[in-house]
Amino acid sequence: MFPIKDNIAADRFPFVTLALIAANVVMYFVFQKGGLLDFRGGGLNQSELVHYGAIPFELTNPGDHCDMVAAGQVACEGQRGVTGVADDQIPTGLTVLTSMFTHGGILHLAGNLLFLWIFGNNVEDSMGRVRFVLFYLLGGVAALGLQVAIEPGSMVPTLGASGAIAGVLGGYILIYPRARVLTVILIVFFFTIIEIPALLVLGLWIVQQAVFGALDITNPTGGSGGVAYFAHIGGFVFGLLAIKLFATRRSDDYRRLVAS
C-alpha cells in the first residue's frame, strides 16, 4: 500500500509541517550533500551518518564515541578490543536532534516526507504551531528512547524522521479515526487506487512494525536491514498517549464528514 493523500482538509496553513519538510530537505542536500539518484545512500559520507546519527552505544556509554573504521564497519571507544580515539564530532546529546533530520538516501527521505505531508498538516491543525513542534520533537525522542532501551549496545546509527512521524501517525489515528486515505494498491503487476480508512492504513503499518521488530529480536544475526522498527513503535505509542494533551480541536472538514 502506498498512501497519496487523506480526505481531511486542514483549516489553517501547515507552516510547521512545511518547515519540517524543508529542514529535512536542506539537511539532506546541503549538509549531507545527498543526490537525487542516491537511492540507497551509497554516495553519502558514511562517517557523517555515524556522527549525525544517534547511536545507542554512545547514549548508554557517555563519553565514548563511535566512528566509521572501514566500509560498513563502526567501532566505538570503550568497546572490547578497540584502541585509539574517534574523530572530533558533535556532542552525543545533540545527536538525539540531528538524527531526526538525517537520512540514508533519497528514498528514505522521500518516504518519510510523504507521510509527514499527508498526516502532519491535520495534526498541526489540531493543536497549533508551537504545540506541534513540541509534539513532533518529543515523538522523536520517545522513538529513539525505545530503540535504545531494546538495543542499548547497538552501534548502528538511528537515522531519519520516521520516529517523530510515527508519533504524528499515532496522534492522527485517534483524532481522525473516520478519515480515509487515497491509496495505491500494488499486487505484482496489478495496481489500483482506492480510498481506504485511515485506521486500516495506519493500523496495518504499526502491526507490520511490531511483527518485523519481533522477528528482528528473535533473529540472532539481525534481520532489520538497518530499519529501526522499535523507534517507529515508540513514536507511535507516544502519539497515542500524548495526543489528547496537545490537540485542542478537529478540523471543520472532519466535523462535517462525521456529521454527514
VMD Tcl script that draws the C-alpha trace (Angstrom):
set ca {
  {0.00 0.00 0.00}
  {1.24 3.46 -0.94}
  {-0.74 6.41 0.53}
  {-1.24 9.51 -1.62}
  {-3.49 11.85 0.39}
  {-6.20 11.87 3.02}
  {-9.69 13.30 2.67}
  {-9.46 15.84 5.52}
  {-8.76 19.46 4.64}
  {-6.91 21.48 7.30}
  {-8.43 24.80 8.36}
  {-5.05 26.53 8.74}
  {-1.99 26.60 6.52}
  {0.56 23.99 7.77}
  {3.57 26.28 8.21}
  {5.35 23.99 10.69}
  {4.81 20.85 8.63}
  {6.30 22.59 5.59}
  {9.17 23.97 7.69}
  {9.99 20.46 8.95}
  {9.91 19.13 5.40}
  {12.21 21.96 4.29}
  {14.61 21.33 7.19}
  {14.91 17.66 6.25}
  {15.49 18.52 2.58}
  {18.15 21.13 3.43}
  {19.89 18.70 5.77}
  {19.99 16.02 3.08}
  {21.04 18.10 0.08}
  {23.19 20.78 1.77}
  {24.79 19.21 4.84}
  {24.79 15.56 3.78}
  {25.41 16.50 0.12}
  {22.97 13.80 -0.99}
  {21.82 13.36 -4.56}
  {18.53 12.67 -6.31}
  {19.83 9.36 -7.65}
  {21.37 8.19 -4.37}
  {18.61 5.66 -3.67}
  {20.46 3.51 -1.11}
  {22.77 6.17 0.37}
  {25.98 4.68 -1.03}
  {27.14 8.09 -2.24}
  {26.72 9.73 1.16}
  {29.60 10.36 3.54}
  {29.25 7.35 5.84}
  {31.28 8.98 8.63}
  {28.83 11.88 8.69}
  {25.93 9.45 9.01}
  {27.66 7.98 12.07}
  {28.35 11.44 13.51}
  {24.85 12.88 12.90}
  {23.01 9.67 13.75}
  {22.04 8.66 17.28}
  {23.99 5.55 18.26}
  {22.59 3.57 21.22}
  {26.11 2.61 22.40}
  {27.11 6.27 22.65}
  {23.93 7.20 24.51}
  {24.34 4.37 27.04}
  {28.09 4.90 27.41}
  {28.53 8.65 27.95}
  {31.89 9.97 26.80}
  {32.60 7.10 24.41}
  {32.27 7.99 20.73}
  {31.87 5.82 17.65}
  {33.29 6.25 14.17}
  {33.48 4.55 10.80}
  {36.67 2.47 10.63}
  {36.01 0.61 7.36}
  {33.29 0.33 4.75}
  {30.13 -0.53 6.67}
  {32.02 -1.10 9.92}
  {31.62 1.05 13.03}
  {33.83 0.86 16.14}
  {33.36 2.65 19.46}
  {35.68 3.85 22.18}
  {35.42 1.63 25.24}
  {34.39 -1.35 23.17}
  {36.36 -4.51 23.91}
  {39.37 -4.79 21.60}
  {39.10 -1.22 20.30}
  {42.06 1.15 20.72}
  {42.56 4.79 19.80}
  {40.04 7.64 19.81}
  {37.28 8.66 17.44}
  {37.42 11.81 15.33}
  {36.07 15.03 16.79}
  {32.29 15.17 16.40}
  {29.19 16.84 17.76}
  {28.17 16.12 21.39}
  {26.32 12.84 21.80}
  {23.27 14.54 23.30}
  {22.87 16.71 20.21}
  {22.59 13.61 18.01}
  {19.16 13.00 19.54}
  {18.09 16.04 17.49}
  {20.32 15.77 14.41}
  {19.36 12.13 13.87}
  {15.74 13.20 13.26}
  {16.83 15.20 10.21}
  {19.46 12.84 8.75}
  {18.53 10.29 6.11}
  {20.23 7.34 4.47}
  {19.22 8.02 0.87}
  {16.67 9.82 -1.30}
  {14.04 7.06 -0.97}
  {14.38 7.14 2.83}
  {13.89 10.91 2.76}
  {11.02 10.93 0.25}
  {9.05 8.18 2.01}
  {9.26 9.91 5.36}
  {8.31 13.32 3.98}
  {5.33 11.89 2.10}
  {3.87 10.55 5.36}
  {4.67 13.82 7.14}
  {2.86 15.85 4.48}
  {-0.22 13.60 4.32}
  {-0.80 13.36 8.07}
  {1.22 16.18 9.63}
  {-0.87 19.07 8.35}
  {-4.00 17.77 10.08}
  {-2.22 17.05 13.36}
  {-0.63 20.50 13.28}
  {-4.07 21.98 12.63}
  {-5.45 20.17 15.69}
  {-3.01 21.74 18.15}
  {-1.39 24.83 16.66}
  {2.18 25.52 15.60}
  {4.09 25.74 18.88}
  {2.43 22.67 20.35}
  {3.04 20.74 17.13}
  {6.78 21.47 17.18}
  {6.96 20.18 20.76}
  {4.78 17.16 19.97}
  {6.87 16.26 16.93}
  {10.22 16.53 18.69}
  {9.03 14.64 21.78}
  {7.74 11.90 19.49}
  {11.23 11.62 18.02}
  {12.80 11.45 21.47}
  {10.33 8.77 22.60}
  {11.03 6.79 19.43}
  {14.76 6.86 19.99}
  {14.26 6.04 23.68}
  {12.54 2.75 22.93}
  {15.11 1.82 20.29}
  {17.93 2.43 22.78}
  {16.10 0.53 25.52}
  {15.71 -2.51 23.24}
  {19.26 -2.42 21.83}
  {21.42 -0.41 24.28}
  {24.69 -1.76 22.93}
  {23.93 -1.31 19.23}
  {26.49 0.58 17.16}
  {24.08 1.11 14.26}
  {23.17 4.81 13.84}
  {19.48 5.58 14.17}
  {18.62 7.95 11.33}
  {15.58 9.64 9.90}
  {12.37 11.45 10.70}
  {10.31 8.27 10.84}
  {10.26 8.01 14.64}
  {8.89 11.53 15.04}
  {6.49 10.99 12.13}
  {5.28 7.76 13.79}
  {4.24 9.97 16.71}
  {2.23 12.07 14.26}
  {0.59 8.91 12.90}
  {-0.33 7.73 16.39}
  {-1.94 11.08 17.13}
  {-3.74 11.20 13.78}
  {-5.36 7.79 14.20}
  {-7.02 8.94 17.45}
  {-8.21 12.41 16.47}
  {-9.31 11.48 12.93}
  {-10.42 7.83 13.23}
  {-13.02 8.17 10.45}
  {-10.66 9.74 7.93}
  {-9.92 7.94 4.70}
  {-6.69 7.77 2.71}
  {-6.38 7.61 -1.08}
  {-4.01 4.67 -1.52}
  {-2.22 2.89 -4.34}
  {-2.61 -0.88 -4.03}
  {0.10 -2.81 -5.86}
  {-0.09 -6.60 -6.29}
  {2.69 -7.88 -8.54}
  {1.91 -6.13 -11.88}
  {-1.62 -5.07 -10.95}
  {-2.34 -1.79 -9.22}
  {-5.36 0.31 -8.42}
  {-6.12 3.47 -6.47}
  {-8.82 3.29 -3.81}
  {-9.86 5.16 -0.67}
  {-9.17 3.17 2.48}
  {-9.99 4.01 6.12}
  {-7.01 5.65 7.84}
  {-7.48 3.22 10.72}
  {-6.74 0.36 8.34}
  {-3.77 2.01 6.62}
  {-2.06 3.10 9.84}
  {-3.19 0.03 11.78}
  {-1.57 -2.29 9.25}
  {1.55 -0.13 9.24}
  {2.09 -0.35 13.02}
  {1.29 -4.09 13.08}
  {3.94 -4.54 10.39}
  {6.47 -2.64 12.51}
  {5.68 -4.79 15.55}
  {5.98 -8.06 13.59}
  {9.24 -7.09 11.92}
  {10.62 -5.82 15.24}
  {9.76 -9.11 16.95}
  {11.36 -11.09 14.13}
  {14.47 -8.95 14.40}
  {14.79 -9.71 18.12}
  {14.46 -13.45 17.53}
  {16.99 -13.41 14.68}
  {20.43 -13.75 16.28}
  {22.16 -12.41 13.17}
  {19.85 -9.39 12.89}
  {17.41 -9.01 10.07}
  {16.20 -5.45 10.15}
  {18.34 -4.22 7.29}
  {19.06 -1.10 9.34}
  {15.37 -0.26 9.93}
  {14.68 0.94 13.48}
  {11.32 -0.80 13.96}
  {11.19 -0.15 17.68}
  {11.75 3.55 17.09}
  {8.62 3.50 14.95}
  {6.71 1.69 17.68}
  {7.97 4.07 20.37}
  {6.96 7.13 18.39}
  {3.54 5.70 17.54}
  {2.78 4.79 21.16}
  {3.85 8.29 22.26}
  {1.43 9.77 19.74}
  {-1.42 7.60 21.03}
  {-0.73 8.51 24.65}
  {0.07 12.20 24.25}
  {-2.26 13.45 21.53}
  {-5.06 14.41 23.90}
  {-2.63 16.51 25.93}
  {-1.74 18.53 22.82}
  {-4.73 18.53 20.46}
  {-7.47 21.05 21.17}
  {-9.71 20.79 18.10}
  {-10.67 18.86 14.98}
  {-10.93 20.46 11.55}
  {-14.27 21.77 10.31}
  {-13.98 19.46 7.32}
  {-13.73 16.41 9.57}
  {-16.67 17.52 11.71}
  {-18.79 17.85 8.57}
  {-17.62 14.40 7.46}
  {-18.64 12.83 10.77}
  {-21.99 14.62 10.78}
  {-22.89 13.54 7.24}
}
mol new
graphics top color blue
foreach p $ca { graphics top sphere $p radius 0.5 }
foreach p [lrange $ca 0 end-1] q [lrange $ca 1 end] { graphics top cylinder $p $q radius 0.2 }
display resetview
